Amino acid sequence: MHLDLSRVRALCFDVDGTIADTDDHIVAQVASLLYRVPLLSGRRAERLARQIVMGAANPVNRAYGLLDRLHLDGPFHRLRARIKQVRRASPGPAHGRNPEAADEVPHEMMAGVQEMLSLLAAHFPMSTISTGTAPRVERFLEHYGVRQHFKAVVGAQTTRRMKPHPEPLLYAADAMGVPPDACLMIGDTQVDIATGRSAGAQTVGVLCGFGTEAELRAAGAHMVLPTTSDLLALLRPAEDALGTSAVPHANLEEAMK
């Protein structure tokens, strides 16, 4: 499947696993729980935690897709928001941990992405499209000083339908002032690729998050890159100081053929 760079006039980024290093954050949380299990300390717990997180990614994405097809995604997110409000309003145990604390701690940004976004913003309008809440994404982008680069931050409740429905990308395209087929959707899961394809956009899968190369290609990705920061070498090679993939031993030239 061929990626036509001459069509690309705007960029749409997934967040978790694409520009935010969410998988490592979640793996660390799961591993901290597994440390309490006898014989599961150290690297053994971390390895099992990663297997659990990666194994859960596809069922979760399929669940989001099912909610969308049943038109239940809106009620689901309203219910989740209401539960959060109740939790915040209810006093917890004095020694208890805030159940929302993990969501408030900014995740790490993927290596090289902060610089990449600043460079690409000079040439392309950009948006983020996430199944998370827009305020959480806003806080993440502001924390790393890149919010000003994005024309739109599309979250779960920004549009009536959510990924993999095309509506979030159509909304972003309108905000950026370009037709949907001029957008490039960049993401790490089959849901991201399906969103772009259903809207008529081109798509790039990245392997730094939850999806595998086989899954992303099966979903119809026009290209698969080792990591998100490699997008700079694809779109603005003259501004890519590294000249190779940020992933050791990855063959960027082969991926870009």
SVG drawing of the C-alpha trace seen along z (x, -y; Angstrom):
<svg xmlns="http://www.w3.org/2000/svg" viewBox="-27 -28 49 45">
<polyline fill="none" stroke="black" stroke-width="0.4" points="0.0,0.0 1.6,-3.3 1.7,-6.5 1.3,-9.6 3.2,-12.4 2.0,-15.0 -1.5,-14.6 -0.5,-15.3 -1.5,-18.8 -2.4,-18.2 -1.5,-15.8 -3.8,-14.0 -2.1,-12.3 -3.4,-9.7 -2.2,-10.4 -1.7,-7.3 1.0,-5.1 1.8,-7.6 2.9,-10.9 2.5,-9.9 4.4,-6.9 1.3,-5.5 2.2,-1.8 5.3,-2.1 3.3,-4.1 0.6,-1.4 3.2,1.4 4.9,-0.3 1.6,-0.5 0.7,3.2 4.2,4.3 4.0,2.4 0.9,4.6 2.7,7.8 5.7,7.0 3.5,8.1 3.1,11.6 5.7,14.1 8.4,15.0 7.3,12.1 9.7,9.4 12.0,7.4 12.3,8.1 10.0,11.1 7.1,8.9 7.9,6.2 8.0,8.8 4.6,10.3 3.1,6.8 4.1,5.9 2.5,9.1 -0.7,8.3 -0.9,4.7 -0.2,5.5 -2.6,8.5 -5.3,6.2 -4.9,3.5 -6.8,5.2 -9.9,6.2 -10.1,2.7 -9.9,1.2 -12.6,3.7 -14.8,2.7 -14.5,-1.0 -15.5,0.0 -18.5,2.0 -19.6,-1.0 -19.4,-3.1 -21.4,-0.7 -24.1,-0.4 -24.2,-4.2 -23.3,-3.8 -20.0,-5.6 -21.7,-8.9 -23.6,-7.5 -20.5,-5.5 -18.3,-8.5 -21.0,-10.6 -21.3,-7.8 -17.6,-7.6 -17.4,-11.4 -20.2,-11.2 -18.4,-8.5 -15.3,-10.6 -17.3,-13.5 -18.8,-11.4 -15.4,-10.0 -13.9,-13.4 -16.8,-14.6 -16.7,-11.6 -14.2,-11.7 -11.9,-8.7 -9.8,-7.0 -7.3,-9.4 -4.5,-7.0 -6.0,-6.0 -4.7,-6.8 -6.6,-9.1 -8.1,-6.8 -7.7,-9.5 -4.1,-10.3 -2.6,-8.2 -4.6,-10.1 -3.4,-13.4 0.3,-12.6 1.6,-13.5 2.9,-10.6 6.3,-10.8 6.4,-12.1 7.7,-9.7 11.4,-10.2 12.1,-12.8 8.4,-13.8 8.6,-17.2 11.2,-18.4 9.5,-16.7 6.2,-18.5 7.8,-21.9 9.5,-21.3 6.5,-19.9 4.2,-22.7 5.9,-25.2 4.7,-23.2 1.5,-21.4 -1.6,-22.2 -2.0,-19.5 -4.6,-18.0 -4.8,-15.2 -7.6,-12.6 -8.0,-10.5 -10.6,-8.3 -9.4,-9.9 -10.9,-13.2 -9.9,-16.4 -9.0,-18.1 -6.5,-15.3 -4.9,-15.6 -4.8,-19.4 -2.9,-19.1 -0.5,-16.7 0.3,-19.0 0.6,-22.0 2.9,-20.2 5.4,-19.6 4.9,-23.1 3.4,-21.9 -0.3,-22.8 0.1,-25.9 1.0,-23.6 -2.4,-22.0 -5.5,-23.5 -7.8,-21.0 -7.7,-18.6 -10.4,-16.0 -11.4,-13.9 -14.1,-11.3 -16.8,-13.9 -15.8,-16.4 -17.9,-14.7 -21.0,-12.6 -19.2,-9.5 -15.6,-8.5 -12.9,-6.4 -13.0,-4.2 -15.9,-6.3 -14.6,-8.9 -16.4,-11.8 -13.5,-12.8 -11.1,-13.1 -13.8,-15.0 -14.0,-17.4 -10.3,-17.8 -10.0,-18.3 -12.6,-21.1 -10.8,-22.8 -7.6,-22.7 -9.3,-23.9 -8.4,-21.0 -10.4,-18.1 -10.2,-14.8 -8.3,-13.1 -5.5,-15.7 -5.0,-14.5 -2.5,-11.9 -3.6,-9.9 -0.8,-8.7 -1.5,-6.1 -0.3,-2.9 -3.5,-0.7 -5.9,0.8 -8.6,-1.7 -6.4,-4.6 -5.9,-3.2 -9.6,-2.4 -10.4,-5.9 -8.2,-7.4 -9.3,-4.9 -13.0,-5.4 -12.6,-9.2 -10.7,-8.9 -7.4,-9.9 -4.0,-8.3 -2.5,-6.5 0.8,-5.8 1.1,-3.1 3.9,-3.4 5.4,-0.5 6.2,-2.4 2.8,-1.8 0.3,1.1 0.0,2.4 2.1,4.8 3.3,4.4 1.1,7.3 -2.0,5.7 -1.4,2.3 -0.8,3.6 -3.8,5.8 -5.9,2.7 -4.7,1.0 -1.9,-1.3 -0.3,-3.0 3.0,-2.9 4.4,-1.5 7.3,-3.3 9.4,-2.1 8.5,-5.1 6.5,-8.4 9.6,-10.6 10.6,-8.9 7.8,-10.8 10.1,-13.8 12.5,-11.9 9.5,-11.0 7.9,-14.4 10.8,-16.8 14.0,-14.8 16.2,-17.9 15.3,-18.9 16.0,-15.4 19.3,-15.7 19.4,-12.0 19.1,-10.7 18.2,-7.2 15.4,-5.7 15.4,-6.6 15.0,-2.8 18.3,-0.9 18.7,1.6 15.5,0.5 15.7,0.1 14.0,-3.2 14.8,-3.2 13.1,0.2 10.0,-1.0 9.7,-4.1 9.8,-2.2"/>
</svg>
